[in-house]
Amino acid sequence: MTDKTQTKILYLVVLFCISFLMWKQIYEAQFLVYDENYGNLLSAFFISVCSIFGLIIIWEKWKSIILESKWQTLLFLLLSSPITIIIVCLNYKSFFGVALKV
């Protein structure tokens, strides 16, 4: 494997892990008590914001990786953007069928 291929694979694995972590935090919020469930939702939001800043930094330094993985990056932005997280949190019952404990 070339160094560029390894970097691309690492980039895709990191995108997947970040998405998985955020959605796991959001899903597990339904099982927690009031303050803890909002903590999970906030942590998912902040991880999402940090990942967007990370993508901006990657765009500035290694633009070719993002351009080669454009569909995966677009899917990541669609599923894990801060706007998506906010929409899911505001409509939690519609997405997961359970209201958060208050």
Secondary structure by P-SEA (a helix, b strand, c coil): ccaaaaaaaaaaaaaaaaaaaaaaaaaacccccaaaaaaaaaaaaaaaaaaaaaaaaaaaccaaaaaaaaaaaaaaaacccaaaaaaaaaaccccccccccc
